[in-house]
Amino acid sequence: MRRLLFFLIVLAACALPALRQTTAVAASSIPDFSGIWSHPFLTGFEPPASGPGPVRNRSRRPDGVANFQQLVGDYTNPILKPEAAQVVKQHGDITLAGQGYPTPSNQCWPGGVPYIFWDFLMEMFQAPDHITMIYRQGNEVRYVRMNQPHRARAKPSWYGDSVGHYEGDTLVIDTIGVKVGPFAMLDMYGTPHSPALHVVERYRLVDYDAAKDAIERNAKENSMAGNGSEFDPAYRGKVLQLHFTVEDEGVFTTPWTATITYRPNLLPWTEQICSENRYQPSGKDAAVPQDDTPDF
C-alpha cells in the first residue's frame, strides 16, 4: 500500500509540470484584443459582400453614401417580415416629414445588441472567466461570461445573456435574452426585435489586406464622423474585425450578417454622458430612464 501511494505521488508530481505547461500554452494562444478600437462611421454596420445583410438607408448623398441626416430604412429588404417592414417604413416616413424619432441614443436608453455596435469606440478587457466591453456612448458596458452555458431562466436584460469562448484566434460571443425596451431597435432605422433575438459575434485580429474589402464596402456605405475617435488612414497593421450574425424568427425571414472593422484609436478615451440636457429641438423632453422609488 505504501509503495502504491508513493508511486501515485511521484506520478502526480511528474504530471504537474506538464499540466502547467499545457495551461500556459493555452493561455498564450488567446488573442490579445486590448486597446481602444475605433470605428467612427455613422450608422455603422458594414454590409456583407453577398447574402442577406442589414437594413440600409434609402436616402443617399450625391456621392452615394448613406445620408445620416435623413434616416430612411429600406423596408423592402427581403430579410424583413411584413410587420417589421411596416415598422421600418413608419420610422422613415417620420424622417421624410422633417421630424426625428426616438432611438436609444437620443433618449439615453441602453442600446442593446447589435444596436450598440454603431458606437465609435470600444475597449475590451479580457479575464479568464469573463470579458468586459465598454462603449463610449453613455457609459454602456457589457459583461460576457466565459466558457459557461446560457442561464436556464435568464431574465431579459438590456444587453442580454452573453457567453463566450475562444475558437483558436477567434473570440465567439453568443447572446440571447435581450430586453425589448420602449425604444428597442437593432439599428438607427427602427428595425425591431423580439424576445427571440439571437446574436453571435466573432472577433479576430486580421491583417489590413484581409479586411480591405470590408473597409472599402464600409466607406461606400457609411459616412465618417470624428468627435473623439480617429484612426490613422495610412495604418496598415492588424485590425480588429467583428463579424456578427443576427437571427430573430419573430422579425426576420432569414439570418443575416454584417461586419464592423475596428482600427486602433489615436486619441485618448472620451466619454459622452447622456441626459445632461434632456431638452430637444422638437420641444419634447427626452424620455430618459427614471425611477420614482429610491434604491436604498
Secondary structure as UniProt FT lines:
FT   HELIX           2..28
FT   STRAND          36..38
FT   TURN            62..63
FT   TURN            68..69
FT   TURN            75..76
FT   TURN            78..79
FT   HELIX           82..96
FT   TURN            97..98
FT   TURN            104..108
FT   TURN            113..114
FT   HELIX           115..118
FT   STRAND          121..126
FT   STRAND          130..135
FT   TURN            138..139
FT   STRAND          140..146
FT   TURN            152..153
FT   STRAND          161..167
FT   TURN            168..169
FT   STRAND          170..176
FT   TURN            182..183
FT   TURN            188..189
FT   TURN            195..196
FT   STRAND          198..206
FT   HELIX           208..221
FT   TURN            227..228
FT   TURN            233..234
FT   STRAND          239..247
FT   TURN            249..251
FT   STRAND          256..264
FT   TURN            274..275
FT   TURN            281..282
//
